[in-house]
Structures are given as C-alpha cells and as structure tokens.
C-alpha cells in the first residue's frame, strides 16, 4: 500500500511543511508536538527534518510515506 496513492513523487523528493500537513492530516501544532521531545505527543519514529537553508526545512517524501504506512499497519 502507498499513502501517496494517485500521486507521483521522486524517491528522494523533499516536501515542505504544508505538504506534510496535507498528507498526514494533522495540524501544524500537532506536528510540532510530535517532533518536540518534551511533549507528551512526541513520536520518536516521526521523520527528521532536512535543513535546506537557514530558515527552510523539508522532509523526504519517502520517509513520510513510510511513517504513514507504519501507523496504518499498527491499527
């Protein structure tokens, strides 16, 4: 199964925060909580950011897809 059904992407494509929000269906605040080690919603399995420039980050589409697949498999 592929969480990106109906979409094409390159294996190492970097996607921005808005695309991550759209793909996983969580709010910006919830994603920040998932990435915050001190928050109760912290998820160590959530993909790490790729720092592109001083003020810009992204995520590998493949890693976001894998994270979604793990969540689907664990239900």
N, CA and C atoms as an extended XYZ file, in Angstrom:
225
Properties=species:S:1:pos:R:3:atomname:S:1:resname:S:1:resid:I:1 pbc="F F F"
N         0.840       -1.177        0.000 N   UNK     1
C         0.000        0.000        0.000 CA  UNK     1
C         0.885        1.240        0.000 C   UNK     1
N         0.378        2.306       -0.574 N   UNK     2
C         1.142        3.536       -0.663 CA  UNK     2
C         0.261        4.691       -0.222 C   UNK     2
N         0.703        5.457        0.776 N   UNK     3
C        -0.071        6.587        1.277 CA  UNK     3
C        -0.175        7.698        0.245 C   UNK     3
N         0.639        7.651       -0.780 N   UNK     4
C         0.637        8.666       -1.824 CA  UNK     4
C        -0.147        8.193       -3.048 C   UNK     4
N        -1.154        7.360       -2.867 N   UNK     5
C        -1.928        6.821       -3.970 CA  UNK     5
C        -2.431        7.952       -4.861 C   UNK     5
N        -2.249        7.777       -6.147 N   UNK     6
C        -2.692        8.780       -7.099 CA  UNK     6
C        -1.724        9.930       -7.273 C   UNK     6
N        -0.593        9.873       -6.597 N   UNK     7
C         0.405       10.926       -6.697 CA  UNK     7
C         1.713       10.321       -7.168 C   UNK     7
N         2.462       11.100       -7.879 N   UNK     8
C         3.794       10.657       -8.251 CA  UNK     8
C         4.800       11.511       -7.503 C   UNK     8
N         5.863       10.887       -7.079 N   UNK     9
C         6.927       11.609       -6.401 CA  UNK     9
C         8.230       10.872       -6.621 C   UNK     9
N         9.291       11.611       -6.565 N   UNK    10
C        10.614       11.021       -6.693 CA  UNK    10
C        11.001       10.388       -5.360 C   UNK    10
N        11.808        9.360       -5.400 N   UNK    11
C        12.190        8.643       -4.198 CA  UNK    11
C        12.818        9.559       -3.156 C   UNK    11
N        13.623       10.514       -3.564 N   UNK    12
C        14.271       11.412       -2.615 CA  UNK    12
C        13.691       12.822       -2.669 C   UNK    12
N        12.452       12.939       -3.088 N   UNK    13
C        11.808       14.245       -3.159 CA  UNK    13
C        11.664       14.826       -1.757 C   UNK    13
N        11.971       16.099       -1.635 N   UNK    14
C        11.811       16.805       -0.371 CA  UNK    14
C        10.521       17.606       -0.451 C   UNK    14
N         9.670       17.432        0.558 N   UNK    15
C         8.399       18.144        0.587 CA  UNK    15
C         8.401       19.141        1.739 C   UNK    15
N         7.602       20.190        1.586 N   UNK    16
C         7.564       21.238        2.606 CA  UNK    16
C         6.521       20.919        3.679 C   UNK    16
N         6.468       21.785        4.680 N   UNK    17
C         5.590       21.563        5.831 CA  UNK    17
C         4.120       21.514        5.415 C   UNK    17
N         3.706       22.386        4.507 N   UNK    18
C         2.312       22.384        4.067 CA  UNK    18
C         1.937       21.057        3.421 C   UNK    18
N         2.855       20.488        2.676 N   UNK    19
C         2.606       19.191        2.032 CA  UNK    19
C         2.540       18.079        3.080 C   UNK    19
N         3.405       18.136        4.088 N   UNK    20
C         3.362       17.144        5.177 CA  UNK    20
C         2.007       17.219        5.878 C   UNK    20
N         1.555       18.430        6.190 N   UNK    21
C         0.257       18.622        6.835 CA  UNK    21
C        -0.847       18.006        5.983 C   UNK    21
N        -0.824       18.285        4.696 N   UNK    22
C        -1.846       17.767        3.788 CA  UNK    22
C        -1.828       16.240        3.714 C   UNK    22
N        -0.639       15.666        3.680 N   UNK    23
C        -0.524       14.216        3.518 CA  UNK    23
C        -0.927       13.438        4.764 C   UNK    23
N        -0.535       13.924        5.938 N   UNK    24
C        -0.826       13.139        7.136 CA  UNK    24
C        -2.094       13.576        7.849 C   UNK    24
N        -2.626       14.743        7.496 N   UNK    25
C        -3.915       15.154        8.043 CA  UNK    25
C        -3.869       15.635        9.481 C   UNK    25
N        -2.719       16.070        9.937 N   UNK    26
C        -2.598       16.622       11.288 CA  UNK    26
C        -2.305       18.110       11.186 C   UNK    26
N        -2.649       18.837       12.231 N   UNK    27
C        -2.406       20.280       12.231 CA  UNK    27
C        -0.928       20.582       12.413 C   UNK    27
N        -0.570       21.805       12.102 N   UNK    28
C         0.795       22.284       12.293 CA  UNK    28
C         1.214       22.121       13.762 C   UNK    28
N         0.340       22.516       14.675 N   UNK    29
C         0.648       22.426       16.109 CA  UNK    29
C         0.876       20.980       16.542 C   UNK    29
N         0.051       20.074       16.047 N   UNK    30
C         0.204       18.660       16.413 CA  UNK    30
C         1.519       18.106       15.884 C   UNK    30
N         1.888       18.477       14.688 N   UNK    31
C         3.164       18.007       14.136 CA  UNK    31
C         4.326       18.537       14.963 C   UNK    31
N         4.267       19.802       15.354 N   UNK    32
C         5.315       20.341       16.231 CA  UNK    32
C         5.366       19.574       17.551 C   UNK    32
N         4.213       19.214       18.103 N   UNK    33
C         4.179       18.430       19.342 CA  UNK    33
C         4.808       17.056       19.136 C   UNK    33
N         4.530       16.432       18.010 N   UNK    34
C         5.092       15.120       17.703 CA  UNK    34
C         6.619       15.196       17.605 C   UNK    34
N         7.143       16.337       17.146 N   UNK    35
C         8.590       16.499       16.989 CA  UNK    35
C         9.282       16.976       18.268 C   UNK    35
N         8.518       17.439       19.257 N   UNK    36
C         9.071       18.007       20.488 CA  UNK    36
C         9.309       16.906       21.527 C   UNK    36
N        10.556       16.644       21.840 N   UNK    37
C        10.920       15.569       22.773 CA  UNK    37
C        10.317       15.751       24.160 C   UNK    37
N         9.978       16.969       24.532 N   UNK    38
C         9.437       17.225       25.871 CA  UNK    38
C         7.916       17.185       25.917 C   UNK    38
N         7.275       16.945       24.804 N   UNK    39
C         5.815       16.933       24.762 CA  UNK    39
C         5.293       15.504       24.873 C   UNK    39
N         4.106       15.353       25.476 N   UNK    40
C         3.539       14.005       25.652 CA  UNK    40
C         3.166       13.340       24.326 C   UNK    40
N         2.983       14.123       23.257 N   UNK    41
C         2.669       13.556       21.945 CA  UNK    41
C         3.920       13.206       21.142 C   UNK    41
N         5.081       13.374       21.722 N   UNK    42
C         6.339       13.118       20.999 CA  UNK    42
C         6.338       11.718       20.405 C   UNK    42
N         6.772       11.625       19.164 N   UNK    43
C         6.865       10.348       18.457 CA  UNK    43
C         8.271       10.221       17.883 C   UNK    43
N         9.062        9.366       18.499 N   UNK    44
C        10.454        9.188       18.090 CA  UNK    44
C        10.553        8.661       16.659 C   UNK    44
N         9.489        8.050       16.156 N   UNK    45
C         9.518        7.480       14.812 CA  UNK    45
C         9.206        8.504       13.720 C   UNK    45
N         8.764        9.694       14.111 N   UNK    46
C         8.429       10.697       13.099 CA  UNK    46
C         9.701       11.125       12.376 C   UNK    46
N         9.654       11.212       11.043 N   UNK    47
C        10.858       11.551       10.270 CA  UNK    47
C        11.476       12.893       10.678 C   UNK    47
N        12.780       12.926       10.661 N   UNK    48
C        13.529       14.146       10.989 CA  UNK    48
C        13.510       15.101        9.807 C   UNK    48
N        13.605       16.373       10.133 N   UNK    49
C        13.644       17.418        9.113 CA  UNK    49
C        14.977       17.398        8.380 C   UNK    49
N        14.934       17.893        7.148 N   UNK    50
C        16.134       18.125        6.360 CA  UNK    50
C        16.308       19.635        6.308 C   UNK    50
N        17.426       20.153        6.815 N   UNK    51
C        17.667       21.591        6.801 CA  UNK    51
C        18.189       21.990        5.426 C   UNK    51
N        17.396       22.797        4.728 N   UNK    52
C        17.720       23.194        3.359 CA  UNK    52
C        18.502       24.507        3.327 C   UNK    52
N        18.057       25.472        4.107 N   UNK    53
C        18.746       26.753        4.254 CA  UNK    53
C        18.606       27.164        5.710 C   UNK    53
N        19.043       28.358        6.041 N   UNK    54
C        18.962       28.824        7.424 CA  UNK    54
C        17.516       28.810        7.930 C   UNK    54
N        16.577       29.243        7.128 N   UNK    55
C        15.194       29.331        7.573 CA  UNK    55
C        14.237       28.380        6.899 C   UNK    55
N        14.748       27.353        6.249 N   UNK    56
C        13.885       26.464        5.470 CA  UNK    56
C        14.215       25.004        5.751 C   UNK    56
N        13.160       24.218        6.042 N   UNK    57
C        13.325       22.780        6.243 CA  UNK    57
C        12.344       22.036        5.350 C   UNK    57
N        12.571       20.760        5.213 N   UNK    58
C        11.675       19.897        4.460 CA  UNK    58
C        11.781       18.482        4.992 C   UNK    58
N        11.046       17.581        4.408 N   UNK    59
C        11.064       16.177        4.787 CA  UNK    59
C        11.155       15.345        3.520 C   UNK    59
N        11.791       14.185        3.616 N   UNK    60
C        11.819       13.267        2.494 CA  UNK    60
C        10.429       12.631        2.365 C   UNK    60
N         9.846       12.717        1.185 N   UNK    61
C         8.518       12.159        0.928 CA  UNK    61
C         8.491       10.665        1.258 C   UNK    61
N         9.554        9.977        0.927 N   UNK    62
C         9.639        8.528        1.190 CA  UNK    62
C         9.514        8.236        2.684 C   UNK    62
N        10.176        9.035        3.529 N   UNK    63
C        10.131        8.805        4.977 CA  UNK    63
C         8.757        9.120        5.556 C   UNK    63
N         8.111       10.163        5.051 N   UNK    64
C         6.749       10.477        5.496 CA  UNK    64
C         5.818        9.334        5.099 C   UNK    64
N         5.959        8.839        3.888 N   UNK    65
C         5.149        7.719        3.427 CA  UNK    65
C         5.375        6.485        4.313 C   UNK    65
N         6.612        6.189        4.642 N   UNK    66
C         6.916        5.033        5.496 CA  UNK    66
C         6.298        5.206        6.882 C   UNK    66
N         6.332        6.411        7.438 N   UNK    67
C         5.751        6.689        8.753 CA  UNK    67
C         4.239        6.432        8.711 C   UNK    67
N         3.588        6.894        7.640 N   UNK    68
C         2.154        6.665        7.488 CA  UNK    68
C         1.864        5.169        7.380 C   UNK    68
N         2.671        4.458        6.613 N   UNK    69
C         2.481        3.016        6.444 CA  UNK    69
C         2.592        2.273        7.776 C   UNK    69
N         3.532        2.648        8.613 N   UNK    70
C         3.693        2.025        9.931 CA  UNK    70
C         2.456        2.281       10.785 C   UNK    70
N         1.944        3.502       10.742 N   UNK    71
C         0.739        3.839       11.501 CA  UNK    71
C        -0.447        3.010       11.017 C   UNK    71
N        -0.579        2.859        9.712 N   UNK    72
C        -1.675        2.058        9.162 CA  UNK    72
C        -1.542        0.592        9.558 C   UNK    72
N        -0.333        0.079        9.538 N   UNK    73
C        -0.091       -1.329        9.864 CA  UNK    73
C        -0.321       -1.632       11.340 C   UNK    73
N        -0.204       -0.625       12.202 N   UNK    74
C        -0.305       -0.871       13.638 CA  UNK    74
C        -1.730       -0.750       14.161 C   UNK    74
N        -2.700       -0.516       13.291 N   UNK    75
C        -4.072       -0.381       13.803 CA  UNK    75
C        -4.724       -1.705       14.048 C   UNK    75
